[in-house]
């Protein structure tokens, strides 16, 4: 693989990540719209209360165990608002972080496969892995996977330092990466601590911390929009940096086509707008 091939491969990784973020933006809008339609139907309905069935278990014969709950109209609308704003935002933030983590891992893997010396002279693979491999490339891939597993346990700041050692690009020079550190810390709290900030969150988030230890982390439409934009900016920034190190003819051609093709009236950058997710007055 020559440098041009590597440049185009890295650009493919970045374009795929940007596309994945755009898709999440689209899905967020569609989900919010679906909740809004459901809430409007409840609000405009004649019934003062509604009974909703939902599964509470699963039998060995592959049938669900159903339960029912009766809601007043206001109670059900509040549940839809919770889903459309807080829960949707939490789920999307989790997806954003997953996309960025996968993208950074794919970039590291592509460069390490091209320059095996970047894996470090002390990196080892098991004898079994070597014996099971059918090609030298497969051995390198397993060594790279070992590196990725090691890096996955690092904090975002420590990860950035390792990333710079291998790639030669300092993620800490990207302003949005510092916001991503907080977004990732929030993701961990949403998953592992029921949304309540702890000392680990405060330490990781640093000056961008949104709550003190013991405080609840909010997740609303505004935070969703900000997280979305910062993750996009990381991808766009890193895409340019990678192109500067490993020239990509695909990236250059795309940039040229964007420059030559004027935007239509009212058209913004090639991204899904999340504006519809921001409610003007509740669901």
Buried (B, 14 or more C-beta within 10 A) or exposed (E): EEEEEBBBBBBBBBBBBBBBBBEBBBBBBEBBEEBBEBBEEBEEEEEEEBEEEEEEEEEEEEEEEEEEEEBEBEEBBBBBBEBBBBBBBBBBBBBBBEBBBBBBBBBBBBBBBBEBEBBBEEBEBEEEBEEEBEEEEEBBBBBBBBBBEEBEEEBBBEBBEBBBEBBEBBBBEBEBBBBBBBBBBBBBBBEEEEBBBBEBBBEBBEEBBBBEEEBEBEBBBEBBBBBBBBBBBBBBBBBEBBBEBBBBEBBEEBBEEEEEEEEEEEEEEEBBBBEBBEBEEEB
